[in-house]
């Protein structure tokens, strides 16, 4: 017996415990702190640009070849892409949870290189970017010039040169995006009337700039090999690329017949200005520049956020005094507050457990023994977490909070049994040795069972596996260490702290009264056990009724992946009629700002025109923004939660008739998309046209909007944007001797911003763009002033060669797994969960979608669909593992069934509690159920193990059961209430992240209450039935032999 060694050498036990505590404190100080472990799928982002191209052109020429090459890359979960009429293509490739993001990036990049030769030349010139980053933002920083001392173009370039690159170098930062990228560019504004006057075309101007704005090289003088041996070698330096407006103005465009020269400034206006003009950002009507910061997939959000804050504070010391910044969106505040609340809950759990233990044990000395098991076991778990490379996160902390009630259990059982033998007259040392002889086997069984419960959970792959893994390891390691503490430290402390003379010392009156009531309850309990044993058939049938009742209650629970939390932030989304100008959008945005500025619960925001927040794309008829709410401590009422405020703000926004406006919540878990709610793509697998796809999508969306379970159902797709198709009359072009390619290039250089080449400024490289001055691109009549030359050099008006055809086309085309798709988003209506929303969407899809159309879930919705059955598989495997371990311990296939049959009471209590409180069946509920399997089995083990031991000594079954019930009632109730006391702070907590704590807290509190109220009554009965059955089978086997 291991305890005997340490009882004889107490200092070894004490030194070992002190070492564990010290090492645990060191581990805790160096463990990283996160909200969650790596739960989100790694994401690789591929970006390409095709200036002047519309969404359909990009989809055909850029999306198709890239996606064909990338599709099927190792570990790919799914991919989605967007092609916009702003000339931007973005592909997001998502990989399986746990896949190495660096390997994923390398694989995707290799596939991109294979596809490059198939891309348009303009796309190849601008380059295809491959980044690894989390799909969610770490935070968004907004910069502004106090008092408007500098314009946003100057501010944007200051940030680009002095801030953004510094932030990108921070470890863990995946990308830093200037949403409003007013970076410098040389804009050459063509004057078509001047060009026609001098017989020039935009293409000739383009060629002149391209020829003369280059970095020229000239070689070297006297460089090897040479016939002679010169003393010096001279490097010859050619002309640099241009770096000023004046140099561009002096570009020679044409030599006139009289010998004079025509300069670029004679046919165009040249200025150093912004690269783009189609979006602006505001805070309280002042222009600001928002900068979202993205993480890499495996980065620690809290650590990176701290580094970003430190870097900004350091950099701001060198900035001009007018440049300021603030954080309109900072989800790491929620994470910090959540973890802070969990630590508070952690401390309360310890306090409650100690109080409960004191009331049961009645004196200070016996209470100290299980109390000391808490730091040893919990800090020991931190050592294990450090060795395995885990972090301090919500899941590990939840596991350790639940473990507080568990780790004292074993020590309580030891103290209670030692005191029982001391009351029988044994000295403390002998009483301890005898108690440990009786308890070593059940303690080992309890520890193995509680640990085995979490083995299947830690082996499941995907999101559920990651979610369970760290929770499971935290609680299992603490339980294992507590088992060792009960076998090593607790017996030693019993011999050192317990005294015979204090056994009969009356405790303080409240404790005395409690114990008096408890002793009477124990006597009553034994009588009720006798009552059940006399009527086994009736009560076994009653027990069997709990099984379908539990199933029904669990099925009635609304489902979700995780609870929706008040994250202290909202996102603004708005859409105007298709094709609305930026000016019109900003007029609406001004009305939105008026609403936001009046709301006392809004602390800060940034509102962006020309920005579609849902897809992170750009369109002049869209607007979006980040809204930060005041602190949770100032919003304690139900009507002050972010959900209630969102409904109130949406009601006010609905009064703005010019646009569809609303606010939504962030996703429940960082990294699962940009907005909360459900997210899916309606795939068109028929190969049909866009109009047909939109009709099917609109019909589907209308059906979804009819369902009461859903709200804010919307799509990012709109095929009705006003377009004009420019058709070159190829017959005329051939007759005039004009190249069709030259016609389209001329149109692009006149009406679009055509990229020419680069220039250098402030030791950086910027772009040169060619475009007609705004007065010459207002109407189609302006094309009469634009010329293209034929093969003989004769200028031909472009208007003579083209036809204009009005039509409606999409500004945004999206694809899901290579199929053109319509993205559909929405939220569960108040009172419903994400699981309800997913069920309803799938019901409607099955009933209404025509053949060839299907839905594909993405983001958090996909993980919820993939995880729907895994939780129950883990629960079933946990029960199976407990059973197999008990079979090995008892050398019986039937005896462990009595232990297993104690589990339904806990499941019934948990499901009934959540139904009453209207909480969801989510992953926290399922984690709680797995915990309850071990906890309820532990109570049964105490009775079954003792009864088995008494039967081996010769007692009959009934007598053994009654003695086991009487002697084990106190430790069962004591340990159960200690565990419940540890979980109550979770169930009653408030503040950031409270919903997840409520679900897991009420699950284990409700489950253990039922297990404690009904388990001790039915466990003896079930054991009696199983034991009688096994003896009967054994007897029949001997007779047959």
Order of alpha helices (4+ residues) and beta strands (2+ residues): alpha-alpha-beta-alpha-alpha-beta-beta-alpha-alpha-beta-beta-alpha-alpha-beta-beta-alpha-alpha-beta-beta-alpha-beta-beta-alpha-beta-beta-beta-alpha-beta-alpha-alpha-alpha-alpha-alpha-alpha-alpha-alpha-beta-alpha-beta-beta-alpha-beta-beta-alpha-beta-beta-alpha-alpha-beta-beta-beta-beta-beta-beta-beta-alpha-beta-alpha-alpha-alpha-alpha-alpha-alpha-alpha
